[in-house]
């Protein structure tokens, strides 16, 4: 008996609705992983530019990034 057949057999014997919902949730999520995202030419260009920036030392440290994001968030919340 294959694994797939064993799974089907086990699922067919389950009466608990909550367990069946969890199984359904798991197998529904699997479809999300089957879709392959295709980058647009613009996205490919932006990634290439980012790699070039990093290779040339044009980047922020984690600490600097956190400060920049905090500043940006503060500016956005001040405008509300």
N, C-alpha and C positions, 0 to 999 in steps of 0.2 A: 504494500500500500504506500503511495507517495505521501509526502508531507502535506501537500494540498488536500488530498483525500482525507487524511487524518484530521486536518483542521476543519474541513466541511463536516465530517462526522461528529466532531466535538461540538461545533457550533449548533448543529441540528439537535443536539441533546440538551442544550442550555434553555432553561425556562425563565431565568431571572432577567427581567427587562433591563435593569441597570447594567448588567454585564454585557448584554447584547448591544446596548447603546454605546458602551465603551469600545467594544469591538468595531462597531460601525464607524465610530469616530477615528479609530486608528487606521482602518483601511481606507477611509475617505481622505485622510491626511496624506496617505501614500501617493495619491494622484498629484498632490502639489509638488512632489519631488520628481515626478515624471516629466514635468514641463521644463524644457531647457530655455533659459533666458538668452535671447540674442541681443547683444549690444548694438546700438545704432552707431553709425560712423562718427557722430558727434561724441558719443560716450567713449568710444575707442580713442578718439583724439584727446579727450580730457584725461583719461587714464594714462595715456602715453605722456602727456604733459606733466602729470603728477609724478610719474616714475622719473622723468627727466629732472624735475625739481628736486626730488629726494636724492638722486644720484649726484646732483650738484650742490648739495648741502642746504637747499632752500626748503626748510621745514621748521616746525615748531616742536619743542619738547612737550611731553605730556602736561607738565605743569603750566607752561606757557599757553597751551591749547585750552586748558581748563579755565585759566584767567580770561582768555579772549571770549570763550563761550559765556562765562558768567557776566562779563561786561556787556556782551550783545543781548543776553537775556534781560539784564537790568534795563538797558536802553529800551528794549521792546516793551517791558512792563511799565516803564515810566510813561510811555505814550498811550497807555490805555485810558 
